[in-house]
Amino acid sequence: MSDAKSRYGAADVRYVSAFQPEAAPPMLRYALAVADTVWNPADPERLTVLDIGCGRGVTAALLAAANPGWEVIGLDLQPAHVAEARELAAAAGLPNLRFLEADLAEPTEEGWARLLPEVDVVICYGVWTWVPDIVREGILRLLKSRVKAGGVVLMGYNALPGFADCIVLQRLMDDIARAVSGTPEERGSAALEAIAALRAAGASYLPEDAVFERLVKAARRAPAYMVHEWLTSFWRPVFHADLAREMTRARLDYGGTANPGRSLPALQLSPEQREAVAALPEGVPRETLSDLFIGRRFRTDIFVRGRRPGGRRMLAGLRLMPNAAPEAMEIEVPTKVGPAVLPPEIVAPIAAAFAKGPQRMGDIAALPELRELNAAELAVMLVESHSALPMWRDVPGPGPATAAARRCTAALLDAFAREGVATGVFGAPVPALGSAIVATTSDLAVIAALQDGVAAEPAALAERLLDAGAPPDVRAQGIEAITRLLDRRLFAWRMMGLV
């Protein structure tokens, strides 16, 4: 076993492909503003973005396609990942995107300076929890060396106390998988079966039924995910406060969570819980206290090289693009105590405003029916219900930016639909958003057909997308699904310049 493989539990297993929408700079800017942290890049059209552990390159490709003036760099240990990501970049025709094969544990700070430019945004999603200290130290060296003053870092990681119930399960998964033969996927499945038998026999310290059943379903649906998640000796979820302390060594301050709706006390904590937290001394980390009640298993936290307060003042200027037809707009965010829902009499004026075009958050908050609402909480409701998306720039006309985005959509569809990868979360790049909309491979097929000039009619799209010999009932189901998709999304797709 090479040094690199000994540091990473699944170094030879290709990972599932997925788009991480919260990693997009427009979403980071929104989340930081809600957290009262200023992030206002001097030149929004010339960012440098680094994706650590980029996998097969989906998120990096979408950001590069939506932002031709940015430089986007992906790092990964696996040669197969890097080769596949480079093929995707070539197929999409993205000269502003490159990928490097690198072991994070090896370069010094000076070595990283030779390999990489200074960066505005770092994405480190799904790495920290799964690697040993030598790799974590390498990540800190990279961040200390390469993040610009004012730059931001997104860290996605398994969190405590949310994952406390899986500590024993993960240890058993790794131990049992090492004791049996077969491929990593086969050994992982055998470990799950053995753990199920232990649970049935009354073993303690294992997850409750609902949690275990979700883990089993996820493993069956995506065996590669199971291998990367559980079959490693280095799996270590962390408390937020401990990660924040480590980030200070790279001169990074905690700026806020990338999913404010999952953290806002007004949404997620009862009055009694907020009172109990407020009664504790100031030195007790508030994020850890919130996690006691919210039960987050996975956190996405944003760190800043030099945090500056005052971000809330930027919310009024936040421009939002509708993500659904006005008549289909439903503004609902899940919380620990049940869904938080805006009533129809509040949604109606919001939908009417978006029917006219993109809106500034300050203008939405100033609507007569909404003046009693908290602007930050209203922004969270709009964005995290996926009713509206933060914009990065005006909608461009036909030109290089639009062409790059459409090439990327076609390349993603070709790469992943051909494999039959229908369970991943992908995206279609939208230059106005500086990011992508979340889309399944089925959605991408419809979008690509519309971009190719197929009429926005269910029958015409079905004729293009369904096999000629499809049975009548399959054809009818396909037309029905396309109709639902168009009814909900076509208005927004046209407004944002996607089709």
KADA-V91979 format. One record per residue. RES is the residue in three letters. SS is DSSP state (A for helix, B for strand, O for the rest). Layout:
# KADA-V91979
RES SS
RES SS
This chain:
# KADA-V91979
MET O
SER O
ASP A
ALA A
LYS A
SER A
ARG A
TYR B
GLY O
ALA O
ALA O
ASP O
VAL O
ARG O
TYR O
VAL O
SER O
ALA O
PHE O
GLN O
PRO A
GLU A
ALA A
ALA O
PRO A
PRO A
MET A
LEU A
ARG A
TYR A
ALA A
LEU A
ALA A
VAL A
ALA O
ASP O
THR B
VAL O
TRP O
ASN O
PRO O
ALA O
ASP O
PRO O
GLU O
ARG O
LEU O
THR B
VAL B
LEU B
ASP B
ILE B
GLY O
CYS O
GLY O
ARG O
GLY O
VAL A
THR A
ALA A
ALA A
LEU A
LEU A
ALA A
ALA A
ALA A
ASN O
PRO O
GLY O
TRP O
GLU B
VAL B
ILE B
GLY B
LEU B
ASP B
LEU O
GLN O
PRO A
ALA A
HIS A
VAL A
ALA A
GLU A
ALA A
ARG A
GLU A
LEU A
ALA A
ALA A
ALA A
ALA A
GLY O
LEU O
PRO O
ASN O
LEU B
ARG B
PHE B
LEU B
GLU B
ALA O
ASP O
LEU O
ALA O
GLU O
PRO O
THR O
GLU A
GLU A
GLY A
TRP A
ALA A
ARG A
LEU A
LEU O
PRO O
GLU O
VAL B
ASP B
VAL B
VAL B
ILE B
CYS B
TYR B
GLY O
VAL O
TRP A
THR A
TRP A
VAL B
PRO O
ASP A
ILE A
VAL A
ARG A
GLU A
GLY A
ILE A
LEU A
ARG A
LEU A
LEU A
LYS A
SER A
ARG A
VAL B
LYS B
ALA B
GLY B
GLY B
VAL B
VAL B
LEU B
MET B
GLY B
TYR B
ASN B
ALA B
LEU B
PRO O
GLY O
PHE O
ALA A
ASP A
CYS A
ILE A
VAL A
LEU A
GLN A
ARG A
LEU A
MET A
ASP A
ASP A
ILE A
ALA A
ARG A
ALA A
VAL O
SER O
GLY O
THR O
PRO A
GLU A
GLU A
ARG A
GLY A
SER A
ALA A
ALA A
LEU A
GLU A
ALA A
ILE A
ALA A
ALA A
LEU A
ARG A
ALA A
ALA O
GLY O
ALA O
SER O
TYR O
LEU O
PRO O
GLU O
ASP A
ALA A
VAL A
PHE A
GLU A
ARG A
LEU A
VAL A
LYS A
ALA A
ALA A
ARG A
ARG A
ALA O
PRO A
ALA A
TYR A
MET A
VAL A
HIS A
GLU A
TRP A
LEU O
THR O
SER O
PHE O
TRP O
ARG O
PRO O
VAL B
PHE B
HIS A
ALA A
ASP A
LEU A
ALA A
ARG A
GLU A
MET A
THR A
ARG O
ALA O
ARG O
LEU O
ASP B
TYR B
GLY B
GLY B
THR B
ALA O
ASN O
PRO A
GLY A
ARG A
SER O
LEU O
PRO A
ALA A
LEU A
GLN A
LEU O
SER O
PRO A
GLU A
GLN A
ARG A
GLU A
ALA A
VAL A
ALA A
ALA O
LEU O
PRO O
GLU O
GLY O
VAL O
PRO O
ARG A
GLU A
THR A
LEU A
SER A
ASP A
LEU A
PHE A
ILE A
GLY O
ARG O
ARG O
PHE B
ARG B
THR B
ASP B
ILE B
PHE B
VAL B
ARG O
GLY O
ARG O
ARG O
PRO B
GLY O
GLY A
ARG A
ARG A
MET A
LEU A
ALA A
GLY A
LEU O
ARG B
LEU B
MET B
PRO B
ASN O
ALA O
ALA O
PRO A
GLU A
ALA A
MET O
GLU O
ILE O
GLU B
VAL B
PRO O
THR O
LYS O
VAL O
GLY O
PRO O
ALA B
VAL B
LEU O
PRO O
PRO A
GLU A
ILE A
VAL A
ALA A
PRO A
ILE A
ALA A
ALA A
ALA A
PHE A
ALA A
LYS O
GLY O
PRO O
GLN B
ARG B
MET A
GLY A
ASP A
ILE A
ALA A
ALA O
LEU O
PRO A
GLU A
LEU A
ARG O
GLU O
LEU O
ASN O
ALA A
ALA A
GLU A
LEU A
ALA A
VAL A
MET A
LEU A
VAL A
GLU A
SER O
HIS O
SER O
ALA B
LEU B
PRO B
MET O
TRP O
ARG O
ASP O
VAL O
PRO O
GLY O
PRO O
GLY O
PRO A
ALA A
THR A
ALA A
ALA A
ALA A
ARG A
ARG A
CYS A
THR A
ALA A
ALA A
LEU A
LEU A
ASP A
ALA A
PHE A
ALA A
ARG O
GLU O
GLY O
VAL O
ALA O
THR O
GLY O
VAL O
PHE B
GLY B
ALA B
PRO B
VAL B
PRO A
ALA A
LEU A
GLY O
SER B
ALA B
ILE B
VAL B
ALA B
THR O
THR A
SER A
ASP A
LEU A
ALA A
VAL A
ILE A
ALA A
ALA A
LEU A
GLN A
ASP O
GLY O
VAL O
ALA O
ALA O
GLU O
PRO A
ALA A
ALA A
LEU A
ALA A
GLU A
ARG A
LEU A
LEU O
ASP O
ALA O
GLY O
ALA O
PRO O
PRO A
ASP A
VAL A
ARG A
ALA A
GLN A
GLY A
ILE A
GLU A
ALA A
ILE A
THR A
ARG A
LEU A
LEU A
ASP A
ARG A
ARG A
LEU A
PHE A
ALA A
TRP A
ARG A
MET A
MET O
GLY O
LEU O
VAL O
